[in-house]
Amino acid sequence: MNTTIHSSFLAHPDPDASLAFYRDLLGFEVRLDVGQGTMRWITIGPADQPETNIVLAPPAVDPGCTEAERNTILEMMAKGTYGILLLATKDLDATFAKLQASEAEIVQEPIEQPYGVRDCAVRDPAGNMIRIHERP
């Protein structure tokens, strides 16, 4: 059996801000953009990994989600405790410099972690925590 990750969902209330971050800043390609306004689902991914997708989706749109649950999700997103994405790059310093020069919220500058990876952390426009590891 060969099971792979096809798509993962990450909540985003502002599609244009998300595109500016993931497409324009990180260089991901847009593979699908459906819906309109804040009710857009945008599929993105690295150009050299066509089978791996991230779907930027409106938060808490499930019809079974209560208003209180929606508010909790939005609060968690704002604190960076709702969604987490782990990325990797061959040149962490160059990637970090690009992020630092933008309006991205820096959480942690590049550091050698005690568990053997070198990484940094930022928040995307929705508040999701994005950790970026340096690939050997």
N, CA, C and O atoms as a printed pandas DataFrame, in Angstrom:
     atom_number atom_name residue_name chain_id  residue_number  x_coord  y_coord  z_coord
0              1         N          MET        A               1    0.848   -1.181    0.000
1              2        CA          MET        A               1    0.000    0.000    0.000
2              3         C          MET        A               1    0.894    1.245    0.000
3              4         O          MET        A               1    1.874    1.313    0.742
4              5         N          ASN        A               2    0.551    2.211   -0.826
5              6        CA          ASN        A               2    1.315    3.454   -0.921
6              7         C          ASN        A               2    0.368    4.629   -0.683
7              8         O          ASN        A               2   -0.276    5.118   -1.611
8              9         N          THR        A               3    0.292    5.067    0.547
9             10        CA          THR        A               3   -0.591    6.171    0.909
10            11         C          THR        A               3    0.235    7.448    1.013
11            12         O          THR        A               3    1.299    7.459    1.631
12            13         N          THR        A               4   -0.256    8.514    0.413
13            14        CA          THR        A               4    0.445    9.792    0.452
14            15         C          THR        A               4   -0.487   10.880    0.966
15            16         O          THR        A               4   -1.699   10.684    1.045
16            17         N          ILE        A               5    0.080   12.015    1.309
17            18        CA          ILE        A               5   -0.722   13.176    1.678
18            19         C          ILE        A               5   -1.061   13.914    0.393
19            20         O          ILE        A               5   -0.171   14.314   -0.356
20            21         N          HIS        A               6   -2.337   14.089    0.145
21            22        CA          HIS        A               6   -2.780   14.798   -1.048
22            23         C          HIS        A               6   -3.061   16.257   -0.728
23            24         O          HIS        A               6   -2.515   17.151   -1.376
24            25         N          SER        A               7   -3.909   16.507    0.267
25            26        CA          SER        A               7   -4.274   17.869    0.638
26            27         C          SER        A               7   -4.459   17.979    2.146
27            28         O          SER        A               7   -4.970   17.069    2.799
28            29         N          SER        A               8   -4.035   19.105    2.673
29            30        CA          SER        A               8   -4.305   19.475    4.057
30            31         C          SER        A               8   -4.987   20.828    4.030
31            32         O          SER        A               8   -4.710   21.652    3.158
32            33         N          PHE        A               9   -5.881   21.058    4.986
33            34        CA          PHE        A               9   -6.640   22.304    5.030
34            35         C          PHE        A               9   -6.079   23.225    6.111
35            36         O          PHE        A               9   -5.705   22.780    7.196
36            37         N          LEU        A              10   -6.029   24.507    5.792
37            38        CA          LEU        A              10   -5.583   25.530    6.713
38            39         C          LEU        A              10   -6.586   26.673    6.641
39            40         O          LEU        A              10   -6.850   27.199    5.559
40            41         N          ALA        A              11   -7.140   27.059    7.773
41            42        CA          ALA        A              11   -8.187   28.081    7.790
42            43         C          ALA        A              11   -7.625   29.479    7.551
43            44         O          ALA        A              11   -6.576   29.848    8.079
44            45         N          HIS        A              12   -8.358   30.251    6.733
45            46        CA          HIS        A              12   -7.973   31.625    6.402
46            47         C          HIS        A              12   -9.190   32.487    6.165
47            48         O          HIS        A              12  -10.018   32.158    5.315
48            49         N          PRO        A              13   -9.326   33.607    6.909
49            50        CA          PRO        A              13  -10.477   34.492    6.699
50            51         C          PRO        A              13  -10.273   35.523    5.589
51            52         O          PRO        A              13  -11.239   36.141    5.141
52            53         N          ASP        A              14   -9.026   35.719    5.137
53            54        CA          ASP        A              14   -8.731   36.758    4.148
54            55         C          ASP        A              14   -7.946   36.148    2.978
55            56         O          ASP        A              14   -6.719   36.068    3.035
56            57         N          PRO        A              15   -8.643   35.719    1.923
57            58        CA          PRO        A              15   -7.972   35.046    0.804
58            59         C          PRO        A              15   -6.875   35.884    0.145
59            60         O          PRO        A              15   -5.836   35.344   -0.234
60            61         N          ASP        A              16   -7.090   37.189    0.005
61            62        CA          ASP        A              16   -6.079   38.021   -0.659
62            63         C          ASP        A              16   -4.803   38.112    0.166
63            64         O          ASP        A              16   -3.705   38.050   -0.387
64            65         N          ALA        A              17   -4.932   38.258    1.477
65            66        CA          ALA        A              17   -3.756   38.282    2.347
66            67         C          ALA        A              17   -3.041   36.932    2.315
67            68         O          ALA        A              17   -1.812   36.869    2.344
68            69         N          SER        A              18   -3.819   35.860    2.256
69            70        CA          SER        A              18   -3.241   34.523    2.185
70            71         C          SER        A              18   -2.446   34.332    0.900
71            72         O          SER        A              18   -1.348   33.776    0.920
72            73         N          LEU        A              19   -2.999   34.793   -0.214
73            74        CA          LEU        A              19   -2.284   34.694   -1.490
74            75         C          LEU        A              19   -0.994   35.502   -1.464
75            76         O          LEU        A              19    0.036   35.050   -1.964
76            77         N          ALA        A              20   -1.048   36.695   -0.883
77            78        CA          ALA        A              20    0.157   37.528   -0.802
78            79         C          ALA        A              20    1.245   36.809   -0.005
79            80         O          ALA        A              20    2.427   36.916   -0.332
80            81         N          PHE        A              21    0.857   36.088    1.023
81            82        CA          PHE        A              21    1.832   35.377    1.856
82            83         C          PHE        A              21    2.334   34.106    1.179
83            84         O          PHE        A              21    3.539   33.932    0.996
84            85         N          TYR        A              22    1.423   33.226    0.811
85            86        CA          TYR        A              22    1.828   31.908    0.306
86            87         C          TYR        A              22    2.313   31.930   -1.144
87            88         O          TYR        A              22    3.288   31.256   -1.479
88            89         N          ARG        A              23    1.655   32.685   -1.990
89            90        CA          ARG        A              23    2.051   32.737   -3.401
90            91         C          ARG        A              23    3.190   33.719   -3.599
91            92         O          ARG        A              23    4.247   33.362   -4.119
92            93         N          ASP        A              24    2.969   34.967   -3.179
93            94        CA          ASP        A              24    3.925   36.030   -3.492
94            95         C          ASP        A              24    5.179   35.985   -2.629
95            96         O          ASP        A              24    6.273   36.263   -3.120
96            97         N          LEU        A              25    5.040   35.641   -1.358
97            98        CA          LEU        A              25    6.190   35.635   -0.461
98            99         C          LEU        A              25    6.911   34.290   -0.439
99           100         O          LEU        A              25    8.135   34.240   -0.567
100          101         N          LEU        A              26    6.159   33.200   -0.278
101          102        CA          LEU        A              26    6.786   31.880   -0.192
102          103         C          LEU        A              26    6.944   31.191   -1.547
103          104         O          LEU        A              26    7.665   30.198   -1.649
104          105         N          GLY        A              27    6.284   31.700   -2.584
105          106        CA          GLY        A              27    6.484   31.169   -3.931
106          107         C          GLY        A              27    5.649   29.954   -4.290
107          108         O          GLY        A              27    5.949   29.282   -5.277
108          109         N          PHE        A              28    4.608   29.648   -3.520
109          110        CA          PHE        A              28    3.747   28.523   -3.865
110          111         C          PHE        A              28    2.903   28.881   -5.092
111          112         O          PHE        A              28    2.588   30.048   -5.328
112          113         N          GLU        A              29    2.546   27.859   -5.860
113          114        CA          GLU        A              29    1.688   28.102   -7.016
114          115         C          GLU        A              29    0.230   27.882   -6.636
115          116         O          GLU        A              29   -0.089   27.071   -5.766
116          117         N          VAL        A              30   -0.648   28.623   -7.308
117          118        CA          VAL        A              30   -2.083   28.455   -7.100
118          119         C          VAL        A              30   -2.559   27.385   -8.070
119          120         O          VAL        A              30   -2.325   27.477   -9.276
120          121         N          ARG        A              31   -3.221   26.381   -7.541
121          122        CA          ARG        A              31   -3.684   25.266   -8.361
122          123         C          ARG        A              31   -5.187   25.287   -8.592
123          124         O          ARG        A              31   -5.676   24.745   -9.583
124          125         N          LEU        A              32   -5.918   25.912   -7.677
125          126        CA          LEU        A              32   -7.367   25.992   -7.798
126          127         C          LEU        A              32   -7.841   27.141   -6.928
127          128         O          LEU        A              32   -7.349   27.337   -5.817
128          129         N          ASP        A              33   -8.791   27.890   -7.436
129          130        CA          ASP        A              33   -9.355   29.024   -6.689
130          131         C          ASP        A              33  -10.849   29.034   -6.973
131          132         O          ASP        A              33  -11.278   29.415   -8.062
132          133         N          VAL        A              34  -11.641   28.614   -5.989
133          134        CA          VAL        A              34  -13.088   28.524   -6.174
134          135         C          VAL        A              34  -13.802   29.351   -5.117
135          136         O          VAL        A              34  -13.288   29.551   -4.017
136          137         N          GLY        A              35  -14.984   29.825   -5.460
137          138        CA          GLY        A              35  -15.751   30.663   -4.552
138          139         C          GLY        A              35  -15.466   32.130   -4.820
139          140         O          GLY        A              35  -14.854   32.492   -5.824
140          141         N          GLN        A              36  -15.926   32.967   -3.893
141          142        CA          GLN        A              36  -15.705   34.399   -4.061
142          143         C          GLN        A              36  -15.707   35.087   -2.705
143          144         O          GLN        A              36  -16.202   34.541   -1.719
144          145         N          GLY        A              37  -15.145   36.296   -2.667
145          146        CA          GLY        A              37  -15.079   37.054   -1.425
146          147         C          GLY        A              37  -14.331   36.276   -0.359
147          148         O          GLY        A              37  -13.287   35.682   -0.627
148          149         N          THR        A              38  -14.872   36.282    0.854
149          150        CA          THR        A              38  -14.240   35.531    1.938
150          151         C          THR        A              38  -14.616   34.054    1.903
151          152         O          THR        A              38  -14.091   33.267    2.691
152          153         N          MET        A              39  -15.509   33.668    1.009
153          154        CA          MET        A              39  -15.903   32.256    0.864
154          155         C          MET        A              39  -15.171   31.632   -0.327
155          156         O          MET        A              39  -15.789   31.109   -1.255
156          157         N          ARG        A              40  -13.834   31.701   -0.272
157          158        CA          ARG        A              40  -12.998   31.129   -1.314
158          159         C          ARG        A              40  -12.161   29.997   -0.748
159          160         O          ARG        A              40  -11.658   30.077    0.373
160          161         N          TRP        A              41  -12.020   28.953   -1.530
161          162        CA          TRP        A              41  -11.139   27.838   -1.223
162          163         C          TRP        A              41  -10.019   27.896   -2.254
163          164         O          TRP        A              41  -10.267   27.758   -3.452
164          165         N          ILE        A              42   -8.796   28.098   -1.796
165          166        CA          ILE        A              42   -7.649   28.265   -2.686
166          167         C          ILE        A              42   -6.669   27.128   -2.437
167          168         O          ILE        A              42   -6.156   26.975   -1.328
168          169         N          THR        A              43   -6.411   26.336   -3.462
169          170        CA          THR        A              43   -5.464   25.234   -3.348
170          171         C          THR        A              43   -4.111   25.715   -3.851
171          172         O          THR        A              43   -3.991   26.205   -4.973
172          173         N          ILE        A              44   -3.093   25.568   -3.005
173          174        CA          ILE        A              44   -1.735   25.996   -3.331
174          175         C          ILE        A              44   -0.776   24.844   -3.075
175          176         O          ILE        A              44   -1.139   23.842   -2.459
176          177         N          GLY        A              45    0.442   24.997   -3.551
177          178        CA          GLY        A              45    1.478   24.009   -3.263
178          179         C          GLY        A              45    2.781   24.380   -3.912
179          180         O          GLY        A              45    2.821   25.256   -4.776
180          181         N          PRO        A              46    3.854   23.723   -3.507
181          182        CA          PRO        A              46    5.157   23.974   -4.122
182          183         C          PRO        A              46    5.152   23.497   -5.574
183          184         O          PRO        A              46    4.644   22.417   -5.878
184          185         N          ALA        A              47    5.711   24.297   -6.452
185          186        CA          ALA        A              47    5.710   23.977   -7.887
186          187         C          ALA        A              47    6.359   22.631   -8.181
187          188         O          ALA        A              47    5.942   21.934   -9.106
188          189         N          ASP        A              48    7.376   22.257   -7.403
189          190        CA          ASP        A              48    8.074   20.995   -7.673
190          191         C          ASP        A              48    7.459   19.797   -6.944
191          192         O          ASP        A              48    8.021   18.702   -6.950
192          193         N          GLN        A              49    6.295   20.016   -6.313
193          194        CA          GLN        A              49    5.585   18.927   -5.631
194          195         C          GLN        A              49    4.103   18.979   -6.014
195          196         O          GLN        A              49    3.260   19.321   -5.185
196          197         N          PRO        A              50    3.785   18.641   -7.264
197          198        CA          PRO        A              50    2.415   18.805   -7.754
198          199         C          PRO        A              50    1.368   17.936   -7.058
199          200         O          PRO        A              50    0.172   18.197   -7.195
200          201         N          GLU        A              51    1.782   16.926   -6.326
201          202        CA          GLU        A              51    0.811   16.056   -5.666
202          203         C          GLU        A              51    0.580   16.419   -4.204
203          204         O          GLU        A              51   -0.186   15.744   -3.516
204          205         N          THR        A              52    1.233   17.480   -3.718
205          206        CA          THR        A              52    1.070   17.911   -2.330
206          207         C          THR        A              52    0.391   19.272   -2.327
207          208         O          THR        A              52    0.901   20.232   -2.904
208          209         N          ASN        A              53   -0.765   19.347   -1.673
209          210        CA          ASN        A              53   -1.575   20.560   -1.701
210          211         C          ASN        A              53   -1.918   21.052   -0.301
211          212         O          ASN        A              53   -2.042   20.272    0.644
212          213         N          ILE        A              54   -2.065   22.361   -0.200
213          214        CA          ILE        A              54   -2.634   22.996    0.982
214          215         C          ILE        A              54   -3.867   23.731    0.489
215          216         O          ILE        A              54   -3.796   24.506   -0.465
216          217         N          VAL        A              55   -4.992   23.488    1.136
217          218        CA          VAL        A              55   -6.230   24.174    0.784
218          219         C          VAL        A              55   -6.467   25.265    1.822
219          220         O          VAL        A              55   -6.704   24.979    2.995
220          221         N          LEU        A              56   -6.402   26.510    1.381
221          222        CA          LEU        A              56   -6.700   27.646    2.241
222          223         C          LEU        A              56   -8.209   27.811    2.215
223          224         O          LEU        A              56   -8.793   28.121    1.177
224          225         N          ALA        A              57   -8.832   27.603    3.360
225          226        CA          ALA        A              57  -10.290   27.516    3.422
226          227         C          ALA        A              57  -10.850   28.522    4.423
227          228         O          ALA        A              57  -10.178   28.885    5.388
228          229         N          PRO        A              58  -12.086   28.970    4.189
229          230        CA          PRO        A              58  -12.730   29.845    5.168
230          231         C          PRO        A              58  -12.860   29.112    6.506
231          232         O          PRO        A              58  -13.162   27.919    6.527
232          233         N          PRO        A              59  -12.635   29.813    7.620
233          234        CA          PRO        A              59  -12.725   29.143    8.913
234          235         C          PRO        A              59  -14.167   28.908    9.350
235          236         O          PRO        A              59  -15.045   29.739    9.115
236          237         N          ALA        A              60  -14.392   27.780    9.978
237          238        CA          ALA        A              60  -15.655   27.470   10.655
238          239         C          ALA        A              60  -16.879   27.630    9.768
239          240         O          ALA        A              60  -17.868   28.230   10.187
240          241         N          VAL        A              61  -16.828   27.099    8.535
241          242        CA          VAL        A              61  -17.977   27.222    7.639
242          243         C          VAL        A              61  -18.885   25.996    7.666
243          244         O          VAL        A              61  -19.914   25.963    6.992
244          245         N          ASP        A              62  -18.501   24.998    8.443
245          246        CA          ASP        A              62  -19.344   23.817    8.570
246          247         C          ASP        A              62  -20.713   24.224    9.112
247          248         O          ASP        A              62  -20.780   24.919   10.127
248          249         N          PRO        A              63  -21.802   23.814    8.468
249          250        CA          PRO        A              63  -23.128   24.217    8.931
250          251         C          PRO        A              63  -23.449   23.766   10.355
251          252         O          PRO        A              63  -24.333   24.339   10.991
252          253         N          GLY        A              64  -22.754   22.761   10.864
253          254        CA          GLY        A              64  -22.979   22.294   12.223
254          255         C          GLY        A              64  -22.192   23.060   13.273
255          256         O          GLY        A              64  -22.314   22.794   14.469
256          257         N          CYS        A              65  -21.385   24.011   12.825
257          258        CA          CYS        A              65  -20.551   24.802   13.730
258          259         C          CYS        A              65  -21.380   25.936   14.338
259          260         O          CYS        A              65  -22.000   26.715   13.614
260          261         N          THR        A              66  -21.387   26.022   15.654
261          262        CA          THR        A              66  -22.164   27.070   16.321
262          263         C          THR        A              66  -21.413   28.402   16.283
263          264         O          THR        A              66  -20.222   28.441   15.973
264          265         N          GLU        A              67  -22.104   29.475   16.593
265          266        CA          GLU        A              67  -21.469   30.794   16.637
266          267         C          GLU        A              67  -20.370   30.823   17.697
267          268         O          GLU        A              67  -19.311   31.412   17.477
268          269         N          ALA        A              68  -20.615   30.196   18.838
269          270        CA          ALA        A              68  -19.603   30.130   19.897
270          271         C          ALA        A              68  -18.362   29.366   19.415
271          272         O          ALA        A              68  -17.235   29.769   19.702
272          273         N          GLU        A              69  -18.571   28.266   18.683
273          274        CA          GLU        A              69  -17.443   27.509   18.133
274          275         C          GLU        A              69  -16.680   28.333   17.109
275          276         O          GLU        A              69  -15.449   28.321   17.088
276          277         N          ARG        A              70  -17.411   29.051   16.255
277          278        CA          ARG        A              70  -16.753   29.923   15.273
278          279         C          ARG        A              70  -15.872   30.949   15.978
279          280         O          ARG        A              70  -14.728   31.170   15.580
280          281         N          ASN        A              71  -16.404   31.572   17.022
281          282        CA          ASN        A              71  -15.640   32.574   17.767
282          283         C          ASN        A              71  -14.397   31.966   18.411
283          284         O          ASN        A              71  -13.331   32.581   18.417
284          285         N          THR        A              72  -14.537   30.765   18.948
285          286        CA          THR        A              72  -13.393   30.088   19.555
286          287         C          THR        A              72  -12.321   29.815   18.511
287          288         O          THR        A              72  -11.136   30.030   18.765
288          289         N          ILE        A              73  -12.727   29.346   17.343
289          290        CA          ILE        A              73  -11.773   29.074   16.264
290          291         C          ILE        A              73  -11.055   30.355   15.857
291          292         O          ILE        A              73   -9.832   30.352   15.714
292          293         N          LEU        A              74  -11.783   31.443   15.671
293          294        CA          LEU        A              74  -11.163   32.717   15.292
294          295         C          LEU        A              74  -10.214   33.220   16.379
295          296         O          LEU        A              74   -9.156   33.769   16.072
296          297         N          GLU        A              75  -10.583   33.038   17.636
297          298        CA          GLU        A              75   -9.688   33.433   18.735
298          299         C          GLU        A              75   -8.415   32.590   18.729
299          300         O          GLU        A              75   -7.316   33.113   18.912
300          301         N          MET        A              76   -8.569   31.291   18.519
301          302        CA          MET        A              76   -7.403   30.414   18.468
302          303         C          MET        A              76   -6.506   30.758   17.289
303          304         O          MET        A              76   -5.281   30.736   17.412
304          305         N          MET        A              77   -7.107   31.074   16.148
305          306        CA          MET        A              77   -6.318   31.461   14.979
306          307         C          MET        A              77   -5.506   32.716   15.285
307          308         O          MET        A              77   -4.326   32.791   14.944
308          309         N          ALA        A              78   -6.128   33.695   15.923
309          310        CA          ALA        A              78   -5.457   34.955   16.240
310          311         C          ALA        A              78   -4.270   34.734   17.178
311          312         O          ALA        A              78   -3.286   35.471   17.114
312          313         N          LYS        A              79   -4.354   33.725   18.047
313          314        CA          LYS        A              79   -3.264   33.424   18.975
314          315         C          LYS        A              79   -2.227   32.481   18.363
315          316         O          LYS        A              79   -1.165   32.264   18.947
316          317         N          GLY        A              80   -2.529   31.922   17.195
317          318        CA          GLY        A              80   -1.597   30.989   16.564
318          319         C          GLY        A              80   -1.673   29.590   17.128
319          320         O          GLY        A              80   -0.723   28.819   16.996
320          321         N          THR        A              81   -2.794   29.241   17.762
321          322        CA          THR        A              81   -2.917   27.916   18.367
322          323         C          THR        A              81   -3.897   27.008   17.630
323          324         O          THR        A              81   -4.165   25.900   18.095
324          325         N          TYR        A              82   -4.430   27.438   16.509
325          326        CA          TYR        A              82   -5.410   26.622   15.783
326          327         C          TYR        A              82   -4.749   25.795   14.689
327          328         O          TYR        A              82   -4.872   24.570   14.675
328          329         N          GLY        A              83   -4.055   26.451   13.783
329          330        CA          GLY        A              83   -3.425   25.749   12.666
330          331         C          GLY        A              83   -1.915   25.870   12.718
331          332         O          GLY        A              83   -1.377   26.921   13.068
332          333         N          ILE        A              84   -1.236   24.791   12.369
333          334        CA          ILE        A              84    0.225   24.785   12.314
334          335         C          ILE        A              84    0.631   24.124   11.008
335          336         O          ILE        A              84    0.067   23.107   10.605
336          337         N          LEU        A              85    1.614   24.716   10.360
337          338        CA          LEU        A              85    2.139   24.165    9.119
338          339         C          LEU        A              85    3.649   24.087    9.249
339          340         O          LEU        A              85    4.288   25.050    9.673
340          341         N          LEU        A              86    4.219   22.957    8.892
341          342        CA          LEU        A              86    5.656   22.768    8.933
342          343         C          LEU        A              86    6.176   22.697    7.503
343          344         O          LEU        A              86    5.805   21.811    6.733
344          345         N          LEU        A              87    7.042   23.645    7.165
345          346        CA          LEU        A              87    7.648   23.706    5.839
346          347         C          LEU        A              87    9.137   23.411    5.952
347          348         O          LEU        A              87    9.679   23.357    7.056
348          349         N          ALA        A              88    9.794   23.222    4.826
349          350        CA          ALA        A              88   11.236   22.981    4.816
350          351         C          ALA        A              88   11.864   23.739    3.652
351          352         O          ALA        A              88   11.236   23.930    2.611
352          353         N          THR        A              89   13.094   24.164    3.838
353          354        CA          THR        A              89   13.832   24.881    2.812
354          355         C          THR        A              89   15.306   24.496    2.883
355          356         O          THR        A              89   15.795   24.099    3.941
356          357         N          LYS        A              90   16.003   24.610    1.778
357          358        CA          LYS        A              90   17.440   24.334    1.762
358          359         C          LYS        A              90   18.240   25.521    2.293
359          360         O          LYS        A              90   19.361   25.346    2.770
360          361         N          ASP        A              91   17.670   26.739    2.216
361          362        CA          ASP        A              91   18.378   27.934    2.664
362          363         C          ASP        A              91   17.508   28.713    3.644
363          364         O          ASP        A              91   16.792   29.638    3.260
364          365         N          LEU        A              92   17.580   28.328    4.906
365          366        CA          LEU        A              92   16.745   28.948    5.933
366          367         C          LEU        A              92   17.061   30.429    6.101
367          368         O          LEU        A              92   16.153   31.237    6.299
368          369         N          ASP        A              93   18.328   30.790    6.024
369          370        CA          ASP        A              93   18.693   32.194    6.214
370          371         C          ASP        A              93   18.093   33.088    5.138
371          372         O          ASP        A              93   17.596   34.171    5.446
372          373         N          ALA        A              94   18.132   32.656    3.890
373          374        CA          ALA        A              94   17.558   33.453    2.798
374          375         C          ALA        A              94   16.039   33.521    2.930
375          376         O          ALA        A              94   15.442   34.577    2.720
376          377         N          THR        A              95   15.416   32.398    3.276
377          378        CA          THR        A              95   13.961   32.381    3.462
378          379         C          THR        A              95   13.572   33.299    4.610
379          380         O          THR        A              95   12.613   34.063    4.496
380          381         N          PHE        A              96   14.310   33.231    5.718
381          382        CA          PHE        A              96   14.002   34.072    6.861
382          383         C          PHE        A              96   14.193   35.554    6.524
383          384         O          PHE        A              96   13.387   36.393    6.928
384          385         N          ALA        A              97   15.253   35.873    5.789
385          386        CA          ALA        A              97   15.492   37.274    5.411
386          387         C          ALA        A              97   14.326   37.814    4.586
387          388         O          ALA        A              97   13.915   38.961    4.764
388          389         N          LYS        A              98   13.799   36.999    3.693
389          390        CA          LYS        A              98   12.649   37.418    2.884
390          391         C          LYS        A              98   11.415   37.626    3.754
391          392         O          LYS        A              98   10.677   38.593    3.567
392          393         N          LEU        A              99   11.190   36.729    4.695
393          394        CA          LEU        A              99   10.061   36.867    5.617
394          395         C          LEU        A              99   10.218   38.097    6.500
395          396         O          LEU        A              99    9.257   38.834    6.727
396          397         N          GLN        A             100   11.427   38.316    6.995
397          398        CA          GLN        A             100   11.698   39.442    7.877
398          399         C          GLN        A             100   11.522   40.775    7.154
399          400         O          GLN        A             100   11.094   41.759    7.757
400          401         N          ALA        A             101   11.852   40.808    5.863
401          402        CA          ALA        A             101   11.706   42.038    5.073
402          403         C          ALA        A             101   10.246   42.330    4.730
403          404         O          ALA        A             101    9.904   43.443    4.331
404          405         N          SER        A             102    9.400   41.331    4.889
405          406        CA          SER        A             102    7.974   41.511    4.610
406          407         C          SER        A             102    7.275   41.956    5.898
407          408         O          SER        A             102    7.921   42.317    6.882
408          409         N          GLU        A             103    5.969   41.922    5.864
409          410        CA          GLU        A             103    5.202   42.266    7.062
410          411         C          GLU        A             103    4.820   41.029    7.868
411          412         O          GLU        A             103    3.942   41.102    8.727
412          413         N          ALA        A             104    5.464   39.900    7.606
413          414        CA          ALA        A             104    5.165   38.672    8.342
414          415         C          ALA        A             104    5.523   38.851    9.819
415          416         O          ALA        A             104    6.520   39.487   10.160
416          417         N          GLU        A             105    4.690   38.278   10.679
417          418        CA          GLU        A             105    4.956   38.338   12.116
418          419         C          GLU        A             105    5.987   37.269   12.479
419          420         O          GLU        A             105    5.715   36.072   12.387
420          421         N          ILE        A             106    7.162   37.714   12.887
421          422        CA          ILE        A             106    8.232   36.801   13.262
422          423         C          ILE        A             106    7.976   36.314   14.682
423          424         O          ILE        A             106    7.760   37.113   15.593
424          425         N          VAL        A             107    8.001   35.002   14.862
425          426        CA          VAL        A             107    7.813   34.392   16.176
426          427         C          VAL        A             107    9.161   33.950   16.742
427          428         O          VAL        A             107    9.425   34.102   17.934
428          429         N          GLN        A             108   10.005   33.404   15.872
429          430        CA          GLN        A             108   11.315   32.915   16.307
430          431         C          GLN        A             108   12.304   33.023   15.166
431          432         O          GLN        A             108   12.046   32.545   14.061
432          433         N          GLU        A             109   13.420   33.642   15.432
433          434        CA          GLU        A             109   14.495   33.721   14.438
434          435         C          GLU        A             109   15.122   32.342   14.282
435          436         O          GLU        A             109   14.916   31.475   15.131
436          437         N          PRO        A             110   15.888   32.121   13.205
437          438        CA          PRO        A             110   16.519   30.810   13.021
438          439         C          PRO        A             110   17.359   30.419   14.237
439          440         O          PRO        A             110   18.128   31.217   14.774
440          441         N          ILE        A             111   17.185   29.167   14.647
441          442        CA          ILE        A             111   17.884   28.651   15.820
442          443         C          ILE        A             111   18.099   27.150   15.650
443          444         O          ILE        A             111   17.300   26.453   15.025
444          445         N          GLU        A             112   19.194   26.677   16.220
445          446        CA          GLU        A             112   19.464   25.236   16.246
446          447         C          GLU        A             112   18.696   24.662   17.431
447          448         O          GLU        A             112   18.962   25.019   18.578
448          449         N          GLN        A             113   17.749   23.776   17.156
449          450        CA          GLN        A             113   16.924   23.200   18.211
450          451         C          GLN        A             113   17.666   22.049   18.890
451          452         O          GLN        A             113   18.504   21.405   18.259
452          453         N          PRO        A             114   17.373   21.782   20.158
453          454        CA          PRO        A             114   18.053   20.686   20.860
454          455         C          PRO        A             114   17.735   19.308   20.284
455          456         O          PRO        A             114   18.448   18.342   20.558
456          457         N          TYR        A             115   16.668   19.212   19.487
457          458        CA          TYR        A             115   16.308   17.918   18.890
458          459         C          TYR        A             115   16.882   17.745   17.486
459          460         O          TYR        A             115   16.482   16.842   16.751
460          461         N          GLY        A             116   17.832   18.627   17.114
461          462        CA          GLY        A             116   18.613   18.386   15.915
462          463         C          GLY        A             116   18.202   19.073   14.638
463          464         O          GLY        A             116   18.776   18.776   13.591
464          465         N          VAL        A             117   17.241   19.974   14.663
465          466        CA          VAL        A             117   16.900   20.707   13.445
466          467         C          VAL        A             117   17.140   22.196   13.670
467          468         O          VAL        A             117   17.087   22.686   14.798
468          469         N          ARG        A             118   17.399   22.883   12.605
469          470        CA          ARG        A             118   17.514   24.335   12.625
470          471         C          ARG        A             118   16.246   24.874   11.976
471          472         O          ARG        A             118   15.897   24.479   10.863
472          473         N          ASP        A             119   15.557   25.775   12.668
473          474        CA          ASP        A             119   14.307   26.282   12.124
474          475         C          ASP        A             119   14.006   27.688   12.619
475          476         O          ASP        A             119   14.711   28.240   13.463
476          477         N          CYS        A             120   12.926   28.251   12.063
477          478        CA          CYS        A             120   12.401   29.540   12.495
478          479         C          CYS        A             120   10.881   29.414   12.521
479          480         O          CYS        A             120   10.324   28.404   12.091
480          481         N          ALA        A             121   10.220   30.450   13.028
481          482        CA          ALA        A             121    8.763   30.413   13.079
482          483         C          ALA        A             121    8.193   31.800   12.792
483          484         O          ALA        A             121    8.718   32.818   13.243
484          485         N          VAL        A             122    7.102   31.805   12.026
485          486        CA          VAL        A             122    6.362   33.036   11.715
486          487         C          VAL        A             122    4.872   32.715   11.802
487          488         O          VAL        A             122    4.476   31.552   11.876
488          489         N          ARG        A             123    4.064   33.757   11.791
489          490        CA          ARG        A             123    2.620   33.574   11.684
490          491         C          ARG        A             123    2.197   34.062   10.302
491          492         O          ARG        A             123    2.687   35.081    9.815
492          493         N          ASP        A             124    1.290   33.332    9.680
493          494        CA          ASP        A             124    0.741   33.789    8.407
494          495         C          ASP        A             124   -0.306   34.869    8.703
495          496         O          ASP        A             124   -0.575   35.142    9.873
496          497         N          PRO        A             125   -0.898   35.485    7.689
497          498        CA          PRO        A             125   -1.860   36.569    7.940
498          499         C          PRO        A             125   -3.064   36.171    8.785
499          500         O          PRO        A             125   -3.691   37.030    9.405
500          501         N          ALA        A             126   -3.394   34.883    8.820
501          502        CA          ALA        A             126   -4.533   34.421    9.620
502          503         C          ALA        A             126   -4.124   34.102   11.056
503          504         O          ALA        A             126   -4.981   33.810   11.890
504          505         N          GLY        A             127   -2.834   34.154   11.351
505          506        CA          GLY        A             127   -2.352   33.833   12.685
506          507         C          GLY        A             127   -1.846   32.412   12.821
507          508         O          GLY        A             127   -1.344   32.040   13.882
508          509         N          ASN        A             128   -1.965   31.599   11.765
509          510        CA          ASN        A             128   -1.480   30.220   11.821
510          511         C          ASN        A             128    0.034   30.204   12.017
511          512         O          ASN        A             128    0.756   31.001   11.419
512          513         N          MET        A             129    0.500   29.292   12.856
513          514        CA          MET        A             129    1.928   29.142   13.106
514          515         C          MET        A             129    2.575   28.408   11.934
515          516         O          MET        A             129    2.143   27.321   11.551
516          517         N          ILE        A             130    3.605   29.014   11.379
517          518        CA          ILE        A             130    4.357   28.402   10.284
518          519         C          ILE        A             130    5.788   28.209   10.772
519          520         O          ILE        A             130    6.494   29.181   11.041
520          521         N          ARG        A             131    6.210   26.962   10.885
521          522        CA          ARG        A             131    7.598   26.659   11.250
522          523         C          ARG        A             131    8.299   26.226    9.972
523          524         O          ARG        A             131    7.741   25.483    9.165
524          525         N          ILE        A             132    9.519   26.697    9.799
525          526        CA          ILE        A             132   10.284   26.359    8.597
526          527         C          ILE        A             132   11.610   25.737    9.034
527          528         O          ILE        A             132   12.434   26.384    9.680
528          529         N          HIS        A             133   11.794   24.469    8.666
529          530        CA          HIS        A             133   13.027   23.742    8.973
530          531         C          HIS        A             133   14.010   23.908    7.824
531          532         O          HIS        A             133   13.621   24.109    6.674
532          533         N          GLU        A             134   15.274   23.821    8.156
533          534        CA          GLU        A             134   16.307   23.810    7.122
534          535         C          GLU        A             134   16.598   22.361    6.773
535          536         O          GLU        A             134   16.924   21.552    7.641
536          537         N          ARG        A             135   16.473   22.040    5.473
537          538        CA          ARG        A             135   16.786   20.694    4.999
538          539         C          ARG        A             135   18.290   20.559    4.857
539          540         O          ARG        A             135   18.959   21.497    4.422
540          541         N          PRO        A             136   18.827   19.408    5.218
541          542        CA          PRO        A             136   20.288   19.206    5.063
542          543         C          PRO        A             136   20.665   19.142    3.594
543          544         O          PRO        A             136   21.839   18.978    3.264
